Amino acid sequence: MNSENAVTKKQHFVPQFYLRRFLNGNNVVEVLDREHMKCIAPKGTKGICYEDYFYGMRTGQPDDLSQRIENYFRQIESEISKRIDLIIPKFLTSEQVTDEEKWVVALLMSMVWVRGPVMRNQVNELSEKALKWMNEMRFSILPAQRIFDKFDEETGKTTTPEERERIKEMMVSKNYSLDFSNELHLMMFDDINKYANLFFAQHWTVYISKLQQKFITSDNPLAIVFPKHKGFYPPSFLERIHHFSLTPEICIKARYSDKDSGKKLKRETLFRGSEKEVLELNMIIAGQAHKYVYAKGKQDLEDILTEVRWQQEYFATPEGKIVKEKLDAERNSS
């Protein structure tokens, strides 16, 4: 059977060529279960970061659309992987990284950010909030009877006074759930190149770990930190701080710079004494995982667990509670 016509059930939302960079000597990645905060059995790249028919209009249900999108990403990944193999050595040395090469990495960052279940959940949550808000406005402002009369006229049905009152109360209280297809999320795939341009436009600090401690990744590889801001509107895309581990040795921090020095990519090599900085970057990435965190070495995951336990114990103290309240206030204000 032609590979283009073969049906792919297990559809990965994080490219396997990227995940293979985190394989250890046993050809597996170490895994941390974020929900239960414990390390579980290591796995190969084929067994992680996928869902059955993930690209279908309904997750888990086979359709032609899921196969077309799967084949589309397979072709793109094949080209990117070849280029990445040549770019990574440049990051690790003093050799210049061209704008074209930086854009290829930005394209990979855009793909893993847009494709995954975290983005899908965010799209559906925003859609649900927007639709519920519109329904609340309709039934709070417009005469409800007019809405039901129009519905009955168009459908040929008759809604009883009790049904009308129950529906109106439900709409105003927003006490109901909605089920969305994947359509809105799948439409975002058309804009992957546009988001790549935005990642490319940011200033990058490329951290190189020369330590025993290495960088980790997850099933949501690109983590976002929102800087403090004032005003009604949240920070723009370029103002947000993006973190992405390209390999266990390379972590990219992409951010907005109000001081344009003309140099949009700089390297910072981390030697002995910088272990805390590696851990801080790993904590950011691990904190935004969907379900699982991955690493080449298990100790890097154990370090995260140790830090989480320490924070839990500290924030339970009187002093820690005060600090946590301040941090929560700052987070809410941003």
C-alpha positions as CSV (number, residue, x, y, z in Angstrom):
1,M,0.0,0.0,0.0
2,N,1.3,3.5,-0.9
3,S,2.3,5.3,2.3
4,E,0.3,8.3,1.3
5,N,-2.8,6.1,1.2
6,A,-2.1,4.2,4.4
7,V,-4.4,5.0,7.3
8,T,-2.6,6.4,10.4
9,K,-4.4,5.8,13.6
10,K,-1.8,7.0,16.1
11,Q,-1.4,10.7,15.2
12,H,1.4,12.5,17.0
13,F,1.0,16.1,17.9
14,V,4.7,16.5,18.8
15,P,7.1,15.4,16.0
16,Q,8.9,12.2,16.7
17,F,12.1,13.5,15.1
18,Y,12.1,16.2,17.8
19,L,11.4,13.8,20.7
20,R,14.2,11.5,19.5
21,R,16.7,14.1,20.6
22,F,15.7,13.3,24.2
23,L,16.3,9.5,23.9
24,N,18.8,8.1,26.4
25,G,21.2,5.2,25.9
26,N,18.4,2.7,26.2
27,N,16.5,4.4,23.3
28,V,13.7,5.6,25.6
29,V,12.8,8.9,27.3
30,E,12.3,9.3,31.0
31,V,8.7,10.2,31.9
32,L,7.2,12.3,34.7
33,D,3.4,12.0,35.3
34,R,2.5,15.6,36.0
35,E,-0.9,14.9,37.5
36,H,0.4,12.4,40.1
37,M,3.9,14.0,40.3
38,K,5.9,10.9,40.0
39,C,8.2,9.2,37.5
40,I,6.8,6.4,35.6
41,A,8.2,3.8,33.2
42,P,10.3,5.2,30.3
43,K,8.9,5.0,26.8
44,G,9.9,5.2,23.2
45,T,8.9,8.1,21.1
46,K,6.2,6.1,19.2
47,G,4.3,5.6,22.4
48,I,4.1,9.3,23.6
49,C,2.5,12.5,22.4
50,Y,-0.2,11.0,20.2
51,E,-4.0,10.4,20.2
52,D,-6.0,8.2,17.9
53,Y,-7.1,10.2,14.9
54,F,-6.1,13.5,16.7
55,Y,-6.5,15.5,13.5
56,G,-10.1,14.4,12.8
57,M,-13.0,16.7,13.1
58,R,-13.8,14.7,16.2
59,T,-10.8,13.3,18.2
60,G,-10.8,9.5,18.0
61,Q,-13.1,9.3,15.0
62,P,-11.5,8.3,11.7
63,D,-12.1,10.6,8.7
64,D,-10.3,11.7,5.5
65,L,-9.5,15.0,7.0
66,S,-7.3,13.5,9.7
67,Q,-5.3,11.6,7.1
68,R,-4.8,14.6,4.9
69,I,-3.5,16.7,7.9
70,E,-1.3,13.8,9.1
71,N,0.3,13.5,5.6
72,Y,0.7,17.3,5.4
73,F,2.6,17.4,8.7
74,R,4.6,14.3,7.8
75,Q,6.0,16.1,4.7
76,I,6.8,19.3,6.6
77,E,8.5,17.4,9.4
78,S,10.7,15.5,6.9
79,E,12.0,18.8,5.5
80,I,12.4,20.5,8.9
81,S,14.2,17.5,10.5
82,K,16.9,17.6,7.7
83,R,17.5,21.3,8.3
84,I,17.5,21.0,12.1
85,D,20.2,18.4,12.0
86,L,22.5,21.0,10.3
87,I,21.4,23.9,12.5
88,I,21.9,22.4,16.0
89,P,25.7,22.1,15.7
90,K,25.7,25.9,14.9
91,F,23.9,26.7,18.1
92,L,26.4,24.7,20.1
93,T,29.4,26.5,18.6
94,S,30.2,30.1,17.8
95,E,29.2,29.7,14.2
96,Q,26.7,32.2,12.9
97,V,23.1,31.2,12.7
98,T,21.5,32.8,9.7
99,D,18.1,34.4,9.6
100,E,16.8,31.5,7.4
101,E,18.0,28.9,9.9
102,K,16.5,30.8,12.8
103,W,13.2,30.9,11.0
104,V,13.3,27.1,10.5
105,V,13.6,26.7,14.3
106,A,10.8,29.2,14.7
107,L,8.7,27.1,12.4
108,L,9.3,24.1,14.7
109,M,8.3,26.2,17.7
110,S,5.2,27.3,16.0
111,M,4.2,23.8,15.0
112,V,4.5,22.3,18.5
113,W,2.7,25.3,20.0
114,V,-0.3,25.3,17.7
115,R,-0.8,21.6,17.2
116,G,-1.2,20.1,20.6
117,P,-4.1,19.4,23.0
118,V,-3.3,22.4,25.2
119,M,-4.0,24.7,22.3
120,R,-7.1,22.7,21.4
121,N,-8.4,23.0,25.0
122,Q,-7.8,26.7,25.0
123,V,-9.6,27.3,21.7
124,N,-12.6,25.3,22.9
125,E,-12.7,27.0,26.3
126,L,-12.6,30.5,24.7
127,S,-15.3,29.4,22.3
128,E,-17.5,28.1,25.1
129,K,-17.0,31.3,27.2
130,A,-17.8,33.5,24.2
131,L,-20.9,31.6,23.2
132,K,-22.2,31.4,26.8
133,W,-21.6,35.2,27.2
134,M,-23.6,35.9,24.0
135,N,-26.5,33.6,25.2
136,E,-26.5,35.3,28.6
137,M,-26.7,38.8,26.9
138,R,-29.5,37.6,24.6
139,F,-31.7,36.2,27.3
140,S,-30.9,39.0,29.8
141,I,-31.5,41.9,27.4
142,L,-33.9,40.8,24.7
143,P,-37.5,39.7,25.6
144,A,-37.2,36.0,26.1
145,Q,-40.6,35.3,24.7
146,R,-39.7,36.8,21.3
147,I,-36.7,34.5,21.1
148,F,-38.8,31.4,21.8
149,D,-41.6,32.5,19.5
150,K,-39.1,32.8,16.6
151,F,-37.7,29.4,17.5
152,D,-41.2,27.8,17.5
153,E,-42.0,29.5,14.2
154,E,-38.8,28.3,12.4
155,T,-38.9,24.7,13.8
156,G,-42.7,24.1,13.9
157,K,-42.3,23.1,17.5
158,T,-44.1,24.4,20.6
159,T,-42.1,25.2,23.7
160,T,-44.1,25.2,26.9
161,P,-43.9,28.1,29.5
162,E,-42.1,25.7,31.8
163,E,-39.5,24.8,29.1
164,R,-39.1,28.5,28.3
165,E,-38.4,29.4,31.9
166,R,-36.0,26.6,32.5
167,I,-34.0,27.4,29.3
168,K,-33.9,31.1,30.1
169,E,-32.6,30.4,33.7
170,M,-30.0,28.0,32.3
171,M,-28.8,30.6,29.7
172,V,-28.6,33.4,32.2
173,S,-26.8,31.3,34.8
174,K,-24.5,29.7,32.2
175,N,-25.0,26.4,34.0
176,Y,-24.6,24.1,31.0
177,S,-21.9,22.6,29.0
178,L,-21.1,22.7,25.3
179,D,-19.5,20.2,23.0
180,F,-17.2,21.5,20.2
181,S,-15.7,19.8,17.2
182,N,-12.0,20.3,16.4
183,E,-12.8,22.7,13.5
184,L,-11.6,25.9,15.0
185,H,-8.4,24.3,16.3
186,L,-7.7,22.7,12.9
187,M,-8.2,26.0,11.1
188,M,-5.3,27.5,13.1
189,F,-3.0,25.2,11.2
190,D,-3.3,27.5,8.3
191,D,-1.5,30.2,10.4
192,I,1.5,28.2,11.5
193,N,3.8,30.1,9.2
194,K,2.5,33.4,10.5
195,Y,3.2,32.4,14.1
196,A,6.6,31.3,13.0
197,N,7.3,34.8,11.8
198,L,6.3,36.2,15.2
199,F,8.6,33.7,17.1
200,F,11.4,34.7,14.6
201,A,10.9,38.4,15.3
202,Q,11.6,38.0,19.0
203,H,15.0,38.3,20.5
204,W,16.4,34.9,21.4
205,T,18.7,33.9,24.2
206,V,20.1,30.4,23.5
207,Y,21.1,28.6,26.7
208,I,23.8,25.9,26.2
209,S,24.1,23.5,29.1
210,K,27.6,22.2,29.7
211,L,26.4,20.8,33.0
212,Q,25.4,17.3,34.0
213,Q,21.9,18.8,34.4
214,K,20.1,19.0,31.0
215,F,17.0,20.6,29.7
216,I,13.7,18.7,29.7
217,T,10.7,18.9,27.3
218,S,7.0,17.8,27.6
219,D,3.9,17.0,25.6
220,N,3.4,20.8,25.4
221,P,7.0,21.7,24.5
222,L,6.6,25.5,24.2
223,A,5.9,27.3,27.5
224,I,4.7,30.9,27.8
225,V,5.3,33.3,30.6
226,F,3.3,36.5,30.6
227,P,5.3,39.5,31.8
228,K,3.9,42.0,34.3
229,H,1.8,44.7,32.6
230,K,-0.5,47.5,33.3
231,G,-3.8,48.3,31.5
232,F,-6.8,46.4,30.4
233,Y,-5.2,44.4,27.5
234,P,-2.8,41.5,28.1
235,P,0.7,41.5,26.7
236,S,0.9,41.1,22.9
237,F,2.4,38.0,21.4
238,L,5.8,39.6,20.9
239,E,5.8,40.8,24.6
240,R,5.3,37.3,25.9
241,I,8.3,35.2,26.9
242,H,8.5,31.8,25.2
243,H,10.6,28.9,26.4
244,F,11.5,25.9,24.2
245,S,14.1,23.1,24.6
246,L,15.4,22.3,21.2
247,T,17.6,19.5,22.6
248,P,18.7,18.4,26.1
249,E,21.7,20.8,25.7
250,I,19.8,23.8,24.1
251,C,16.9,25.8,25.6
252,I,15.7,28.9,23.7
253,K,14.2,31.9,25.5
254,A,12.4,34.2,23.0
255,R,11.2,37.5,24.3
256,Y,10.5,41.1,23.3
257,S,13.3,43.6,23.7
258,D,12.6,47.3,24.0
259,K,16.4,47.9,23.5
260,D,17.1,46.8,19.9
261,S,20.8,46.2,19.8
262,G,20.5,44.7,16.3
263,K,21.5,41.3,17.6
264,K,18.4,39.1,17.8
265,L,20.2,35.9,18.8
266,K,22.8,35.5,21.5
267,R,24.2,32.4,23.3
268,E,24.7,32.0,27.0
269,T,26.7,28.9,28.0
270,L,25.9,27.5,31.4
271,F,28.9,26.0,33.3
272,R,29.2,24.7,36.9
273,G,27.5,27.0,39.3
274,S,24.5,27.5,36.9
275,E,22.6,24.5,38.0
276,K,19.8,26.6,39.5
277,E,19.3,28.4,36.2
278,V,18.8,25.1,34.3
279,L,16.3,24.0,37.0
280,E,14.4,27.3,36.7
281,L,14.0,26.9,33.0
282,N,13.0,23.3,33.4
283,M,10.4,24.2,36.0
284,I,8.7,26.6,33.6
285,I,8.5,24.0,30.8
286,A,7.4,21.3,33.2
287,G,4.7,23.6,34.7
288,Q,2.9,23.9,31.4
289,A,3.0,20.3,30.4
290,H,-0.3,18.8,29.3
291,K,0.1,15.5,31.1
292,Y,3.7,14.3,30.9
293,V,7.2,15.7,31.2
294,Y,10.1,14.1,29.3
295,A,13.9,14.0,29.9
296,K,17.0,12.3,28.6
297,G,18.1,11.7,32.2
298,K,15.8,10.7,35.1
299,Q,17.8,12.9,37.5
300,D,16.5,16.0,35.8
301,L,13.0,14.9,36.5
302,E,13.9,14.0,40.1
303,D,15.3,17.5,40.5
304,I,11.9,18.9,39.4
305,L,10.0,16.7,41.9
306,T,12.4,17.8,44.7
307,E,11.8,21.4,43.9
308,V,8.1,21.0,43.8
309,R,8.0,19.3,47.2
310,W,10.3,22.0,48.7
311,Q,7.9,24.7,47.4
312,Q,4.9,22.9,48.8
313,E,6.5,22.7,52.2
314,Y,7.7,26.3,52.1
315,F,4.3,27.8,51.0
316,A,2.7,25.9,53.9
317,T,4.7,28.0,56.4
318,P,3.4,31.4,57.7
319,E,6.2,33.2,55.8
320,G,5.6,31.1,52.7
321,K,1.9,31.9,52.7
322,I,2.6,35.6,52.7
323,V,5.0,35.2,49.7
324,K,2.4,33.0,47.9
325,E,-0.3,35.7,48.4
326,K,2.0,38.3,46.9
327,L,2.9,36.0,43.9
328,D,-0.8,35.2,43.3
329,A,-1.6,38.9,43.4
330,E,1.1,39.7,40.9
331,R,0.0,36.8,38.7
332,N,-3.7,37.9,38.7
333,S,-2.7,41.5,37.9
334,S,-0.9,40.3,34.9
